[in-house]
Amino acid sequence: MVCANGSTGSMRGAAPSTGSTAISDRLEAGSSLVLFVMRRLAVTIPFLLMISFGVFALVHIAPGDPATSLLGARPSDPATLAVVRARYNLDDPFFVQYGKWLSQVIRGDLGVSIQGNRAVTSTIADRLGVTIMLSLMSTTLVLGIGILLGAVAAYRCGTRLDRAIVIFGVFGISSPAFVTGIFLLYVFGVLLHWFPVFGPGEGFLDRAWHLTLPALALAISVMAIVIKIARAAMIEELARDYVTFARARGLSSRRILFAYVLRNSLIPVVTAAGLIVVGIVAGAIYVEVTFSLPGLGALTIDAIQKRDIPTIQGTTLLFSAFVVLINLTVDVIYTLIDPRIRFGRVGS
């Protein structure tokens, strides 16, 4: 975990730099960032290849005849099976099948879904909006409310409010997202009729209203992680010398908390934010099924049950690319929180 030291140096002040030095520093920082992103993207390609190969192999060695699974309840006479095998290259050796699929992916073609005989890219595009909006709403709730509750708990450390916030976090992380979702669905949807009980809604506002309970169910289940990390980081920062110096200079508690302590405490929170977002996307699979939402999670579950090989491979590849992108974004955000942080070193 990469962390910045306290802001003592900023309190003491530093010698002003010349304009040419400042420009040089900005150019150096920009080039370092570009090189870092390029290196990470170069590593991403073989990583995605390994994941796609592993998923393809697991589907290939799964028990049962793929052609029979592709037909489902339709008649499986020898002529029909032969047509299916020829269409999906099932008679070719494993590496030939993977090579043909990979060549299609490089051209932007993820194949044809068995369900409805549609292009996988079109099927994913129809479901992607629900999952993205659900994940964004959940992430906003987790980071916004989680950081706020962690800051309040740290500032009121040892009080009843602190203990209440910690208990809330323990309760949330002890309950899986789908269990919390069922509880929220029954109380606020069935009993109180405050929120819809199923469906994604139409339009932005209606969809946000339909996704409120699912997003809250996802957020509660992982919010405890943010609360714990933010609370611990802020307690550590509040005990540093620069906070004492700032108070001695007469700075208000609000300015010290938000201008210095909170900023320095965000580094460990951002470090965990990548894993939290990935966990939210993974948890969305169960929540989408619980609330009957037509998202990528429900699509993946349905594809696995029906052994829809092209859809399984397409959604898995998309999720893998998302995980890589999130990790890269988190690393870049480090420099936005504290410009002294450089990839591989910390500036003095």
C-alpha positions as CSV (number, residue, x, y, z in Angstrom):
1,M,0.0,0.0,0.0
2,V,1.4,3.3,-1.1
3,C,0.8,6.2,1.4
4,A,1.9,9.8,1.6
5,N,3.5,11.1,4.7
6,G,1.9,13.8,6.8
7,S,1.6,17.4,5.5
8,T,4.2,18.8,7.8
9,G,6.3,20.0,4.9
10,S,3.3,21.9,3.5
11,M,2.8,23.6,6.9
12,R,6.5,24.7,7.0
13,G,6.5,26.0,3.5
14,A,9.0,25.4,0.7
15,A,11.2,27.5,-1.4
16,P,9.5,28.8,-4.5
17,S,10.6,27.1,-7.7
18,T,11.4,28.9,-10.9
19,G,9.0,28.8,-13.8
20,S,11.3,26.6,-15.9
21,T,11.7,24.1,-13.1
22,A,7.9,23.9,-12.6
23,I,7.4,23.3,-16.4
24,S,10.1,20.6,-16.3
25,D,8.5,18.9,-13.4
26,R,5.1,18.8,-15.1
27,L,6.6,17.4,-18.3
28,E,8.5,14.8,-16.3
29,A,5.3,13.8,-14.4
30,G,3.3,13.6,-17.6
31,S,5.8,11.5,-19.4
32,S,6.1,9.2,-16.4
33,L,2.3,8.7,-16.3
34,V,2.2,8.0,-20.0
35,L,5.0,5.4,-19.8
36,F,3.3,3.8,-16.8
37,V,0.0,3.5,-18.6
38,M,1.7,2.1,-21.7
39,R,3.5,-0.6,-19.6
40,R,0.3,-1.6,-17.9
41,L,-1.6,-1.8,-21.1
42,A,1.2,-4.0,-22.6
43,V,0.8,-6.4,-19.6
44,T,-3.0,-6.4,-20.0
45,I,-3.0,-8.1,-23.4
46,P,-1.3,-11.4,-22.3
47,F,-3.3,-11.3,-19.1
48,L,-6.6,-11.2,-21.0
49,L,-5.3,-13.9,-23.3
50,M,-4.6,-16.2,-20.4
51,I,-8.1,-15.6,-18.9
52,S,-9.8,-16.2,-22.2
53,F,-7.8,-19.4,-22.8
54,G,-8.7,-20.6,-19.2
55,V,-12.4,-20.0,-19.7
56,F,-12.4,-21.6,-23.1
57,A,-10.7,-24.6,-21.7
58,L,-13.0,-24.9,-18.7
59,V,-16.1,-24.8,-21.0
60,H,-14.4,-27.3,-23.4
61,I,-13.7,-29.9,-20.6
62,A,-17.1,-29.5,-18.9
63,P,-19.0,-32.8,-18.9
64,G,-21.6,-33.4,-21.5
65,D,-21.8,-33.0,-25.3
66,P,-21.7,-29.3,-26.2
67,A,-23.8,-29.9,-29.3
68,T,-26.6,-31.4,-27.3
69,S,-26.4,-28.6,-24.8
70,L,-26.5,-26.0,-27.6
71,L,-29.7,-27.6,-29.0
72,G,-31.4,-27.6,-25.6
73,A,-34.9,-29.0,-25.8
74,R,-34.9,-29.2,-29.6
75,P,-34.7,-32.6,-31.4
76,S,-31.1,-33.9,-31.5
77,D,-31.1,-36.2,-34.5
78,P,-27.7,-36.9,-36.1
79,A,-28.2,-34.5,-39.0
80,T,-29.0,-31.6,-36.7
81,L,-26.1,-32.4,-34.4
82,A,-23.8,-32.4,-37.5
83,V,-25.0,-29.0,-38.5
84,V,-24.4,-27.6,-35.0
85,R,-21.0,-29.1,-34.8
86,A,-20.0,-27.6,-38.2
87,R,-21.4,-24.2,-37.3
88,Y,-19.5,-23.9,-34.0
89,N,-16.4,-25.8,-35.1
90,L,-16.9,-28.5,-32.5
91,D,-15.2,-31.2,-34.5
92,D,-12.0,-29.2,-34.7
93,P,-9.1,-29.8,-32.2
94,F,-9.2,-27.6,-29.1
95,F,-6.5,-25.2,-30.1
96,V,-8.0,-24.8,-33.6
97,Q,-11.3,-23.9,-32.0
98,Y,-9.7,-21.4,-29.7
99,G,-7.7,-19.9,-32.5
100,K,-10.8,-19.4,-34.6
101,W,-12.6,-17.8,-31.7
102,L,-9.7,-15.5,-30.9
103,S,-9.4,-14.4,-34.5
104,Q,-13.1,-13.4,-34.4
105,V,-12.6,-11.5,-31.1
106,I,-9.7,-9.5,-32.6
107,R,-12.0,-8.4,-35.4
108,G,-14.6,-7.3,-32.8
109,D,-16.9,-10.3,-33.3
110,L,-17.7,-12.3,-30.1
111,G,-19.8,-14.8,-32.0
112,V,-23.5,-15.6,-32.0
113,S,-25.4,-16.3,-28.9
114,I,-27.3,-19.6,-28.6
115,Q,-30.2,-17.8,-26.9
116,G,-32.2,-16.1,-29.6
117,N,-29.5,-16.6,-32.2
118,R,-28.3,-13.0,-31.8
119,A,-24.8,-11.5,-31.9
120,V,-23.1,-11.6,-28.5
121,T,-22.1,-8.0,-28.8
122,S,-25.7,-7.0,-29.3
123,T,-26.9,-9.1,-26.4
124,I,-24.2,-7.6,-24.1
125,A,-25.0,-4.1,-25.3
126,D,-28.6,-4.5,-24.4
127,R,-27.7,-5.6,-20.8
128,L,-24.7,-3.4,-20.2
129,G,-26.5,-0.2,-19.2
130,V,-28.3,-1.7,-16.2
131,T,-25.1,-3.2,-14.8
132,I,-23.1,0.0,-15.3
133,M,-25.7,2.2,-13.6
134,L,-26.2,-0.3,-10.7
135,S,-22.4,-0.4,-10.2
136,L,-22.0,3.3,-10.4
137,M,-24.8,3.9,-7.9
138,S,-23.4,1.3,-5.5
139,T,-19.9,2.6,-5.8
140,T,-21.1,6.2,-5.1
141,L,-22.9,5.1,-2.0
142,V,-20.0,2.9,-0.7
143,L,-17.3,5.5,-1.1
144,G,-19.4,8.6,-0.3
145,I,-21.2,7.3,2.8
146,G,-18.4,4.9,3.8
147,I,-15.7,7.7,3.9
148,L,-18.1,10.0,5.7
149,L,-19.0,7.5,8.4
150,G,-15.3,6.5,8.8
151,A,-14.4,10.2,9.2
152,V,-17.1,10.7,11.8
153,A,-16.1,7.6,13.7
154,A,-12.5,8.7,13.7
155,Y,-13.3,12.2,14.9
156,R,-15.6,10.8,17.6
157,C,-13.4,7.9,18.4
158,G,-14.4,6.0,21.6
159,T,-17.9,7.5,21.8
160,R,-21.2,5.8,21.4
161,L,-21.5,7.2,17.8
162,D,-18.2,5.6,16.9
163,R,-19.4,2.2,18.3
164,A,-22.7,2.5,16.5
165,I,-21.0,3.1,13.2
166,V,-18.6,0.2,13.7
167,I,-21.6,-2.1,14.6
168,F,-23.4,-1.0,11.5
169,G,-20.4,-1.9,9.4
170,V,-20.1,-5.3,11.0
171,F,-23.8,-6.0,10.4
172,G,-23.5,-5.0,6.7
173,I,-20.4,-7.1,5.9
174,S,-21.9,-10.1,7.8
175,S,-24.9,-10.1,5.5
176,P,-24.5,-11.2,1.8
177,A,-25.8,-8.8,-0.8
178,F,-28.7,-11.0,-1.9
179,V,-29.8,-11.5,1.7
180,T,-29.8,-7.8,2.4
181,G,-31.6,-7.3,-1.0
182,I,-34.4,-9.7,0.0
183,F,-34.8,-7.9,3.3
184,L,-34.9,-4.4,1.7
185,L,-37.2,-5.7,-1.0
186,Y,-39.7,-7.1,1.5
187,V,-39.7,-4.1,3.8
188,F,-39.5,-1.1,1.4
189,G,-41.1,-2.8,-1.6
190,V,-43.7,-5.2,-0.4
191,L,-44.7,-3.8,3.0
192,L,-44.2,0.0,2.5
193,H,-44.5,0.2,-1.3
194,W,-41.9,2.9,-1.4
195,F,-39.8,1.3,-4.2
196,P,-40.5,-1.0,-7.2
197,V,-39.9,-4.7,-6.5
198,F,-38.6,-5.8,-9.9
199,G,-37.6,-4.5,-13.4
200,P,-35.0,-1.9,-14.5
201,G,-37.4,1.0,-15.2
202,E,-37.6,3.2,-18.3
203,G,-35.7,6.5,-18.6
204,F,-32.9,7.8,-16.4
205,L,-34.9,8.9,-13.4
206,D,-37.2,5.9,-13.4
207,R,-34.3,3.5,-13.8
208,A,-32.5,5.2,-10.9
209,W,-35.6,4.8,-8.8
210,H,-35.8,1.1,-9.7
211,L,-32.1,0.5,-8.9
212,T,-32.1,2.3,-5.6
213,L,-32.8,-0.8,-3.5
214,P,-30.4,-3.1,-5.4
215,A,-27.7,-0.4,-5.2
216,L,-28.3,0.0,-1.5
217,A,-28.2,-3.8,-0.9
218,L,-24.8,-4.0,-2.7
219,A,-23.4,-0.9,-0.9
220,I,-24.3,-2.1,2.6
221,S,-22.6,-5.4,2.1
222,V,-19.2,-3.8,1.3
223,M,-19.4,-0.4,3.0
224,A,-17.8,-1.8,6.2
225,I,-14.5,-2.2,4.4
226,V,-14.4,1.5,3.5
227,I,-15.6,2.6,7.0
228,K,-12.8,0.5,8.7
229,I,-10.0,1.7,6.4
230,A,-11.1,5.3,6.5
231,R,-11.5,5.3,10.3
232,A,-8.1,3.7,10.9
233,A,-6.3,6.0,8.4
234,M,-7.9,9.1,9.9
235,I,-7.2,8.1,13.5
236,E,-3.5,7.7,12.5
237,E,-3.4,11.0,10.7
238,L,-5.1,12.9,13.6
239,A,-2.3,11.7,15.9
240,R,0.5,13.2,13.7
241,D,2.5,16.3,14.6
242,Y,1.3,18.4,11.7
243,V,-2.3,18.3,13.2
244,T,-1.0,19.6,16.5
245,F,1.0,22.4,14.6
246,A,-2.1,23.3,12.6
247,R,-4.2,23.6,15.8
248,A,-1.5,25.7,17.4
249,R,-1.7,28.1,14.5
250,G,-5.4,28.5,15.1
251,L,-6.8,26.6,12.1
252,S,-10.3,25.5,12.5
253,S,-11.1,21.8,13.1
254,R,-13.1,21.6,9.9
255,R,-10.2,23.0,7.8
256,I,-7.7,20.6,9.5
257,L,-10.1,17.6,8.9
258,F,-10.9,18.3,5.3
259,A,-7.8,20.1,4.0
260,Y,-5.1,17.9,5.6
261,V,-6.3,14.8,7.4
262,L,-8.9,13.6,5.0
263,R,-6.7,14.1,1.9
264,N,-3.8,12.2,3.5
265,S,-6.2,9.4,4.6
266,L,-7.6,8.9,1.1
267,I,-4.5,6.9,-0.2
268,P,-5.4,3.6,1.6
269,V,-9.1,4.1,0.8
270,V,-8.3,4.5,-2.9
271,T,-6.0,1.4,-2.7
272,A,-9.0,-0.6,-1.5
273,A,-11.4,1.1,-3.8
274,G,-10.3,-0.9,-6.8
275,L,-11.0,-4.2,-5.1
276,I,-14.3,-2.8,-3.7
277,V,-15.5,-1.8,-7.2
278,V,-14.6,-5.2,-8.5
279,G,-16.5,-6.8,-5.6
280,I,-19.5,-4.7,-6.3
281,V,-19.6,-5.8,-9.9
282,A,-19.3,-9.5,-8.8
283,G,-22.0,-9.0,-6.2
284,A,-24.2,-7.4,-8.9
285,I,-24.7,-10.9,-10.3
286,Y,-26.6,-12.1,-7.3
287,V,-28.5,-8.8,-6.8
288,E,-29.6,-8.7,-10.4
289,V,-31.1,-12.2,-10.1
290,T,-32.8,-11.2,-6.7
291,F,-34.4,-8.1,-8.2
292,S,-35.1,-9.6,-11.7
293,L,-32.8,-7.1,-13.4
294,P,-31.8,-7.7,-17.0
295,G,-28.1,-7.0,-16.5
296,L,-24.8,-8.7,-17.4
297,G,-24.8,-10.7,-14.2
298,A,-28.2,-12.3,-14.9
299,L,-27.1,-12.8,-18.5
300,T,-24.0,-14.7,-17.4
301,I,-25.9,-16.9,-15.0
302,D,-28.5,-17.8,-17.7
303,A,-25.7,-18.5,-20.2
304,I,-23.9,-20.8,-17.8
305,Q,-27.1,-22.7,-17.1
306,K,-27.8,-23.1,-20.8
307,R,-24.1,-23.6,-21.7
308,D,-24.2,-20.7,-24.1
309,I,-20.5,-20.9,-24.9
310,P,-20.2,-17.6,-27.0
311,T,-22.0,-15.6,-24.4
312,I,-20.0,-17.0,-21.5
313,Q,-16.8,-16.2,-23.2
314,G,-17.9,-12.7,-24.2
315,T,-19.2,-11.7,-20.7
316,T,-16.1,-13.2,-19.0
317,L,-13.8,-11.3,-21.4
318,L,-15.7,-8.1,-20.7
319,F,-15.5,-8.5,-16.9
320,S,-11.8,-9.3,-17.1
321,A,-11.1,-6.1,-19.1
322,F,-13.1,-4.2,-16.6
323,V,-11.0,-5.5,-13.7
324,V,-7.8,-4.5,-15.5
325,L,-9.2,-1.0,-16.3
326,I,-10.3,-0.4,-12.7
327,N,-6.8,-1.3,-11.4
328,L,-5.2,1.0,-13.9
329,T,-7.5,3.8,-13.0
330,V,-6.8,3.4,-9.3
331,D,-3.1,3.6,-9.8
332,V,-3.5,6.8,-11.9
333,I,-5.8,8.4,-9.3
334,Y,-2.9,8.2,-6.7
335,T,-1.2,11.1,-8.4
336,L,-4.4,13.2,-8.3
337,I,-4.7,12.8,-4.6
338,D,-1.1,13.5,-3.8
339,P,1.2,14.8,-6.6
340,R,4.3,13.8,-4.6
341,I,3.5,10.1,-5.4
342,R,5.3,8.8,-8.4
343,F,5.1,5.3,-9.7
344,G,7.8,3.4,-8.0
345,R,9.0,6.3,-5.8
346,V,7.8,9.1,-3.5
347,G,9.1,12.6,-4.2
348,S,10.7,14.4,-1.3
